[in-house]
Amino acid sequence: SYENDICPFNGRDTPNLRLAVNGKVLEIFVKNVEGTLFRNSMNFYRQFGQRVELTLSRILYDPKYGCPESLEECTREQSAYTEHILYQGSEVNTSIDHWKVIGCIRQECKD
């Protein structure tokens, strides 16, 4: 579950950070990544949670999808798009090689 398998791994109290996006569980060992851009993005997850769809909807307005308040308001297309945005951001802040997909998590979508 999100509460047991993702939330405790916040990158502050543990050496690893786990995020959920598009039904996948991603993990990164924080000490392996340098750079201010990555550190700043970690602050967003600490503040808004480790569900990437909801975190990004709180910091970026999307004219196509809007700003969902819950995962049940997200479409499958939006979740896939959010995963793509996370991937692009990881390329920019050079953390892409450090992320690993370690599992799946149940995710309800509105479609």
C-alpha positions in Angstrom: 0.0 0.0 0.0 1.0 3.6 -0.5 1.1 4.3 3.3 3.3 1.3 4.1 5.5 0.8 1.0 6.1 4.4 -0.1 5.4 7.0 2.5 8.1 5.9 5.0 10.8 6.2 2.4 10.9 10.0 2.1 14.7 10.5 1.5 15.0 12.4 4.8 14.4 9.8 7.5 15.7 7.0 5.1 18.5 7.0 2.6 16.1 6.3 -0.2 13.1 8.1 -1.7 10.2 6.3 -3.2 7.6 7.8 -5.5 4.4 6.4 -7.0 3.5 7.4 -10.6 1.3 5.7 -13.2 1.0 2.6 -11.0 4.7 2.2 -10.6 6.9 2.5 -7.5 10.2 4.3 -8.2 13.1 4.4 -5.8 16.3 6.5 -5.7 19.1 6.6 -3.2 19.3 10.3 -2.4 23.0 10.5 -1.5 23.9 9.3 -5.0 22.5 12.4 -6.7 24.1 15.8 -6.6 22.6 19.1 -7.6 20.3 21.8 -6.4 17.5 21.0 -8.9 17.1 17.5 -7.6 17.2 18.7 -3.9 14.5 21.3 -4.7 12.3 18.7 -6.3 12.7 16.6 -3.2 11.2 19.5 -1.2 8.1 19.3 -3.3 7.5 15.6 -2.5 8.1 16.3 1.2 5.5 19.1 1.1 2.9 17.6 -1.2 3.4 13.8 -0.9 5.0 11.1 -2.9 2.2 10.6 -5.5 3.7 12.3 -8.5 0.4 13.1 -10.3 -0.9 15.0 -7.2 2.4 16.7 -6.4 2.8 18.1 -9.9 -0.8 19.2 -10.0 -0.1 21.4 -7.0 2.9 23.1 -8.5 2.2 23.2 -12.2 -1.1 24.1 -13.9 -1.9 21.8 -16.9 -4.3 23.4 -19.4 -5.3 20.0 -20.7 -5.8 18.0 -17.5 -6.3 20.8 -14.9 -5.3 20.2 -11.3 -6.8 17.1 -9.8 -7.2 16.9 -6.1 -7.2 13.1 -6.0 -6.0 10.2 -8.1 -9.6 9.3 -8.8 -9.8 12.6 -10.8 -6.8 11.6 -13.0 -7.2 9.8 -16.3 -4.8 7.0 -17.4 -3.5 9.4 -20.1 -2.8 12.0 -17.5 -0.9 9.5 -15.3 1.2 8.4 -18.3 1.9 12.0 -19.2 3.0 12.8 -15.7 5.4 9.8 -15.7 6.8 11.2 -19.0 7.3 14.6 -17.3 9.1 13.0 -14.4 11.3 11.2 -16.8 12.2 14.4 -18.6 12.9 16.2 -15.4 15.2 13.4 -14.3 17.1 13.8 -17.5 17.5 17.5 -16.9 18.7 17.2 -13.3 20.9 14.2 -14.3 19.3 11.8 -11.8 17.8 9.5 -14.6 20.4 6.7 -14.1 19.7 6.5 -10.4 16.0 5.8 -10.5 14.8 2.2 -10.4 11.3 0.8 -10.8 10.9 -1.6 -7.9 7.3 -2.5 -8.1 3.7 -1.7 -8.9 0.9 -0.1 -6.8 -2.8 -0.2 -7.3 -4.0 3.1 -8.8 -7.6 4.0 -9.5 -8.3 6.3 -12.4 -11.5 8.0 -13.5 -11.5 6.1 -16.8 
